[in-house]
Amino acid sequence: MGKKIEQQLIPRRRLYSGEEIPCMGLGTFGSDKYGAQAVSEAVYGAIKYGYRLIDCASVYQNEKEIGKVLKQIFEEKEMKRQDLFITSKVWNDMHGRVLESCQKSLEDLGLEYLDLYFIHWPFPNYHAPGCSGDSRNPDSKPFSIEEFMKTWRQCEELVDKGLVRYIGMSNMTIPKLEAVLPLCRIKPAALEMELHPSFQQPELFAYAVQHGIQPIGFCPLGSPSRPERDRTQGDVADMQLPAVAAAARAHQVHPAVICLKWAVQRGQIPIPFSVKEPQYISNLKSVTEDPLTEEEMEAIRLEDKNCRLVKGQVFLWEGAKGWEDLWDEQTENNGKADI
Ligand SMILES: NC(=O)c1ccc[n+]([C@@H]2O[C@H](COP(=O)([O-])OP(=O)(O)OC[C@H]3O[C@@H](n4cnc5c(N)ncnc54)[C@H](OP(=O)(O)O)[C@@H]3O)[C@@H](O)[C@H]2O)c1
């Protein structure tokens, strides 16, 4: 294994409370390709190397195995619970039973508290893990402010009970945030959102920052191993974008490293996934040395293609016109989405 990275070399981001957290984390969604054992071994190796933020979720079906390696890490006494920042998420089928879902994640992860707990999707629409892209659940419903706030209230109670330190939202849009933020007793500390060079979501990113909500970027490398249901014709391969490839040549690194440098210098917290030691090592190392120039940052900014990869079509409800409805986007076919 490569040399451990010193924590002081890893830039940090400040949450609304003033607390600082690492500028990069490790994703743990195996994309229906990597099993729980492989992912948990990567979590172990990554923490040993210097990762401190681990992005978990009950739907990734590996929290139990991750819990085993966390236990091992604490037993080795190199690190304490408070040295790590562990997230998890309530899945769509548990919106009415958030406490139960959180307790299950805590039990599986072997923890007494989570640092950050997300509502994974703002809909209670369930699909089975590993389903195909055209699978639909007849019980699916459009976004409802009332329903969402019922789930958020349960998240707020988790904070009151000391089970989680912060709560966050994921897969949101500006119209949805505008509707729910004024109703929150405890504000979201972070917004987990898809962010990579071909999908920069500049308006939502700026909105989050202006509201003191830290953007956490998923699919930061363009998710080259994503499941079939998240692949469509016309998807852009981020690591092949001309500005990314040019910077990779100039810095003599893999294009993945460029995507991550760009993400961190922009201010989001990327959570790249990898079970491969050389990959997760070079991913974290990327933030400690040789930053991109202003010109390279600008060239990558201009590569935005509004290319959403995780469209979420499996969560659509009857009567929805297309996946854009999930994102309050206007298209020729769906008219103006109202929430
Ligand atoms: N909140 C949400 O709704 C949501 C949605 C999606 C994802 N997430 C989170 O975000 C995390 C990251 O997203 P993701 O896993 O979809 O995509 P990603 O991090 O963009 O892509 C991961 C893949 O990139 C490749 N890779 C990683 N490091 C590399 C390197 N240094 N060089 C070359 N290739 C490299 C690996 O492919 P190979 O394995 O083929 O080598 C790896 O499987 C997830 O694990 C999950 O924690 C959250």
The ligand as an ORCA input file, in Angstrom:
! r2SCAN-3c Opt
* xyz 0 1
  N     -27.140     10.360     -3.569
  C     -27.310      9.630     -4.653
  O     -28.429      9.477     -5.160
  C     -26.122      8.961     -5.284
  C     -26.218      8.493     -6.612
  C     -25.101      7.889     -7.176
  C     -23.917      7.767     -6.461
  N     -23.858      8.228     -5.149
  C     -22.598      8.120     -4.362
  O     -21.528      8.649     -5.141
  C     -20.479      7.686     -5.227
  C     -19.692      7.877     -6.504
  O     -20.490      7.738     -7.660
  P     -20.276      6.540     -8.694
  O     -19.684      5.390     -7.977
  O     -21.546      6.313     -9.413
  O     -19.302      7.161     -9.796
  P     -17.796      7.652     -9.898
  O     -17.165      7.805     -8.575
  O     -17.860      8.825    -10.824
  O     -17.124      6.456    -10.725
  C     -16.606      5.328    -10.089
  C     -15.830      4.461    -11.092
  O     -14.790      5.245    -11.694
  C     -13.662      4.437    -11.928
  N     -12.502      5.069    -11.235
  C     -12.413      5.454     -9.931
  N     -11.212      5.994     -9.667
  C     -10.504      5.947    -10.814
  C      -9.208      6.327    -11.197
  N      -8.369      6.901    -10.335
  N      -8.824      6.096    -12.475
  C      -9.652      5.533    -13.368
  N     -10.907      5.153    -13.091
  C     -11.342      5.366    -11.826
  C     -13.939      3.060    -11.393
  O     -14.327      2.275    -12.493
  P     -13.870      0.712    -12.574
  O     -14.449      0.081    -11.367
  O     -14.496      0.250    -13.854
  O     -12.371      0.717    -12.565
  C     -15.117      3.287    -10.463
  O     -15.949      2.173    -10.362
  C     -21.220      6.352     -5.081
  O     -20.353      5.284     -4.778
  C     -22.215      6.691     -4.004
  O     -21.581      6.667     -2.728
  C     -24.936      8.828     -4.583
*
